[in-house]
Amino acid sequence: MDSMSYVSSYFHCAFSTKERQRLIRPELRERLWPFLGGIARQNKMKAIEIGGVEDHIHILVSLPSTMAISKAMQLIKGGSSKWIHETFPEHRLFAWQEEYGAFSVSVSQLDKTIGYIKGQETHHRKMTFQEEFLALLKKHRIEYDERYLWK
């Protein structure tokens, strides 16, 4: 029998469009979410939940033991940006921001995180992406310098 490693590696990732442009309209969203799931599958990741609003997305993803989160984000952001350019000529200038947030999630918090991502529409009636992102950084005790946060 081959030896195996058993790894639980879940991340709640959030990133916005470049300069937080409100480009992810419903007609793009309904095709983008499944496409992001496909990128994950092709690269042996599991996209458990995807959601967001016009200027940013959240994705709860499970990574294989051999993949770094930076590689996962490169594949997801790069692949989706290329697809958007090729599929939607009106979005040829579409880009994701360079930065992203990736927060580890324990199995006991998966359902809560899924609910959070599903509730993005309601959530953002009261809070901007910047406010939300700062709250996530604080919740996860990540140090940051706000001068460099919104490039």
N, C-alpha and C positions, 0 to 999 in steps of 0.2 A: 504494500500500500504506500502511495506517495505521502510524504509529510505535507501538511498544510498549515498555513497561518490563519487565524481567525481574528479579524479586525472589525471593530465598530468605529466608523469614522464618518460622522455626520456634521455638515456645515450649513449654517444659514448664511447665505451670501446676499449682499445688497450692493447694487451699483446703479449709477444714473447715466442718462444720456449726456453727451458732452455739453457743458454749460447748462445742464438741466433743461434742455429744450424739450418742449412738450410734443414729442413726435410719435409716441406710442399710442396712437389712436385705436379705438376698438377694432377697426378692420385690419390693422396690422397685428394687434394683440392676439386676435383669434387664430392667426397663422403662426405667430412668433412663439407662443408658449409651446405648442406641439413640436416645432422645429428645435427649440432648446432641449426638449426631452429627447429628441432624436440624436442630437450631438452628444448628450450624456450617454445614451445607450451605445452608440458607436464606439465610445471611448471607455466602456466598461464601468461607467458611473451609473447611479440611479438618481433621476430627478424625481423626488418624492412629491414636491409641491412647487408650483411656479405661480407668481402673481405680481401685481404691481399696478401702476397708474401711468399717466402720460409721460412722466419724466424719469421713472426708475423702475427697476424690477427687484424682486426677491426670489431666490431659489433655494430650496432645501434639497441638498444633494448628499448622497452617500458615495464615498470615494473608495476605489480599490486600494489595497495596502501599498501598492507600488506608486501611487500618484500623489504628488504634492498639490496642495490647494492652489498654488500659483500656476501650475500647469493646467489644472482644471479650469481656472478662470481664463487663461489664455485661449484654451480650446473653445470654451463657451462664448466668450466675447468676440474673439476673432472670427470664428465660424459663423456666428449669427450676423455680425456686421457685414461680412462678405455676402452672405445670402440676401440680406436686406438690400444691398446695393444692386445685386443681380436681378432680384425679383420685383423690386419696387423702384423704377427709374426716378420717380419723384423724390425718393429718399437717398439719392446718390451721395449726398453730403452727410448722411447719418453717421454718427460715431458714438461709442461709449466713452465715458470718462476713463482716464487711465487707472485711477484708484478704485478700490473696492473694499468692502468690509466682509470679512469671513469670520464667523463666530461658531465655535464648536458647540454642538448640541448633544446632551446626553439622551439616551433612549427614553428616560422618564419624562423628558420635555418635548418629545417629538410631536405629540398630539397638540400641545399648546402652541408650538411653533407653526404647525400646519394651519391651525385656526387663525393665528396672527397673519400669516401670508394670505389666506383666503379673505381676510377682513380689510384688505388694503384700501378698497374704494371708500368704505365707511371711515376708516382710520384717517384718511387724508382729507376729509372734510374739515378736520380740526387741526391738523398738523402738517407742516411742510416736510419735504424730504430731509432738508438740513436739520430741522429739529429732531426728526425721527433718528437720523444717523448719529447725531450727538448723544441721544438717549441710549442707543445701542452701544456706542463706545463706552459710555459711563457704566451701563449695566454690566458690561463684560470687563470692566476695569482696564481698559486700554488707554494708555497715555497718548495724548495728541497735542499738536500745536495748531490752533485754529488758523494761524496765518497761512498754513500750507494745506489746509483741508479742502478748500473750494477752488482749486486751480482750474 
